[in-house]
Amino acid sequence: MRAVVLALALVAAGAAPVLAQRSREEVRDVPWYQARPQILEETLRRCHRDARLAATWDCQNAEGAASSRLGQPLPNTLPRAGQGRQAPPVDSSGLPEPDYNPRTNPFGFETLRNACRDRGPGSSIFLRDCHQLDRYPEARDRAR
């Protein structure tokens, strides 16, 4: 009799956390998280902080919703026209062009200038961006 009571107590103790989790909050699915990006970010932060939560259905669904965003641009990362800054120029593939501004990227500008001037081995990757040298004529003509 004592063994039966002990076994029942162990089963009840093992099932209590699962039952408490289920009743505490409903499980949200992947589309629910995809429609609510702010809640998704907060849930991911909470799940990444606590390893015990990472195994819950909510955290698994939040991870699934986050992985569905892979390959998509992050919101508000590119400046928009009308906000005091101009949107960056876009190349034929729809991606922003590399920035060779001599003030913010002096090494890149110098590399581009040398590649466009010398056209030696390894410079072919830069040749499609030679037109950007015209944007900065004062730096292009400056000798070292």
C-alpha positions as CSV (number, residue, x, y, z in Angstrom):
1,M,0.0,0.0,0.0
2,R,2.8,2.4,0.9
3,A,4.5,1.7,-2.5
4,V,1.3,2.6,-4.3
5,V,0.9,5.9,-2.5
6,L,4.6,6.7,-3.1
7,A,4.2,5.9,-6.8
8,L,1.1,8.1,-7.1
9,A,2.8,10.9,-5.4
10,L,5.8,10.7,-7.8
11,V,3.5,10.7,-10.8
12,A,1.5,13.7,-9.5
13,A,4.7,15.6,-8.8
14,G,6.1,14.9,-12.3
15,A,2.8,15.9,-14.0
16,A,2.3,19.1,-12.0
17,P,4.7,21.4,-13.9
18,V,3.2,20.3,-17.3
19,L,-0.3,20.9,-16.1
20,A,0.6,24.2,-14.5
21,Q,2.2,25.4,-17.8
22,R,-0.8,24.4,-19.9
23,S,-3.3,26.1,-17.7
24,R,-1.2,29.2,-17.2
25,E,-1.3,30.5,-20.7
26,E,-2.5,29.4,-24.1
27,V,0.0,28.2,-26.7
28,R,0.3,30.6,-29.7
29,D,1.1,29.3,-33.1
30,V,3.6,30.5,-35.7
31,P,1.2,32.7,-37.7
32,W,0.1,34.5,-34.5
33,Y,3.7,35.4,-33.8
34,Q,4.3,36.4,-37.4
35,A,1.5,38.9,-37.2
36,R,2.8,40.4,-33.9
37,P,6.6,41.2,-34.4
38,Q,7.0,43.1,-31.1
39,I,5.5,40.3,-29.0
40,L,7.7,37.9,-31.1
41,E,10.9,39.8,-30.2
42,E,10.0,39.9,-26.5
43,T,9.1,36.2,-26.4
44,L,12.4,35.4,-28.1
45,R,14.3,37.4,-25.5
46,R,12.5,35.6,-22.7
47,C,13.1,32.2,-24.3
48,H,16.8,32.9,-24.9
49,R,17.4,34.0,-21.3
50,D,15.9,30.9,-19.7
51,A,16.8,27.5,-21.1
52,R,13.8,25.8,-19.4
53,L,11.5,28.0,-21.4
54,A,13.2,27.1,-24.7
55,A,11.6,23.7,-24.7
56,T,8.0,25.1,-24.4
57,W,5.7,25.1,-27.4
58,D,5.5,28.9,-27.3
59,C,9.2,29.3,-27.6
60,Q,9.4,26.7,-30.4
61,N,6.6,28.5,-32.3
62,A,8.3,31.9,-31.7
63,E,11.6,30.4,-33.1
64,G,9.7,29.1,-36.1
65,A,8.1,32.5,-36.7
66,A,11.6,34.2,-36.4
67,S,13.2,31.7,-38.8
68,S,10.5,32.5,-41.4
69,R,11.9,36.0,-41.6
70,L,15.4,34.8,-42.7
71,G,16.4,36.5,-45.9
72,Q,14.0,39.4,-45.6
73,P,15.3,42.9,-44.8
74,L,15.0,44.1,-41.2
75,P,12.4,46.8,-40.8
76,N,13.7,50.4,-40.4
77,T,17.3,49.5,-41.3
78,L,17.6,51.6,-44.4
79,P,17.0,55.3,-44.3
80,R,13.9,56.5,-46.1
81,A,13.5,59.5,-48.3
82,G,11.8,62.3,-46.6
83,Q,13.4,61.7,-43.2
84,G,16.2,64.2,-43.7
85,R,18.4,61.6,-45.4
86,Q,18.3,60.3,-48.9
87,A,17.8,56.6,-49.6
88,P,21.0,54.9,-50.7
89,P,21.3,54.3,-54.4
90,V,20.3,50.8,-55.5
91,D,22.0,48.6,-58.1
92,S,20.4,46.5,-60.8
93,S,19.7,43.6,-58.3
94,G,17.8,45.9,-55.9
95,L,20.5,46.0,-53.3
96,P,22.1,49.1,-51.9
97,E,25.3,50.0,-53.7
98,P,28.5,49.8,-51.6
99,D,29.5,53.1,-50.0
100,Y,32.9,54.3,-51.1
101,N,32.7,57.7,-49.4
102,P,36.3,58.7,-48.7
103,R,35.2,60.2,-45.3
104,T,33.4,57.1,-44.0
105,N,35.3,54.5,-45.9
106,P,38.8,55.7,-46.9
107,F,40.3,52.3,-47.4
108,G,37.4,51.2,-49.7
109,F,37.7,54.5,-51.6
110,E,41.5,54.1,-52.1
111,T,41.0,50.4,-53.2
112,L,38.4,51.4,-55.7
113,R,40.5,54.3,-57.1
114,N,43.5,52.0,-57.5
115,A,41.5,49.3,-59.1
116,C,39.8,51.6,-61.6
117,R,43.1,53.3,-62.4
118,D,45.4,50.2,-62.7
119,R,42.8,47.5,-63.8
120,G,45.3,44.9,-62.6
121,P,44.6,41.3,-61.4
122,G,41.9,41.2,-58.8
123,S,40.4,44.5,-59.7
124,S,37.5,43.1,-61.8
125,I,35.3,43.0,-58.7
126,F,35.5,46.8,-58.4
127,L,35.2,47.8,-62.0
128,R,31.4,47.9,-61.9
129,D,31.6,50.6,-59.2
130,C,34.1,52.9,-60.9
131,H,31.3,55.4,-61.6
132,Q,31.2,56.1,-57.9
133,L,34.5,57.9,-58.1
134,D,32.6,60.8,-59.9
135,R,30.7,61.4,-56.7
136,Y,33.8,62.5,-54.8
137,P,36.0,64.4,-57.4
138,E,38.0,66.3,-54.7
139,A,39.1,63.0,-53.1
140,R,39.6,61.3,-56.5
141,D,42.1,63.9,-57.7
142,R,44.0,64.3,-54.5
143,A,47.4,62.7,-54.7
144,R,48.9,60.9,-51.8
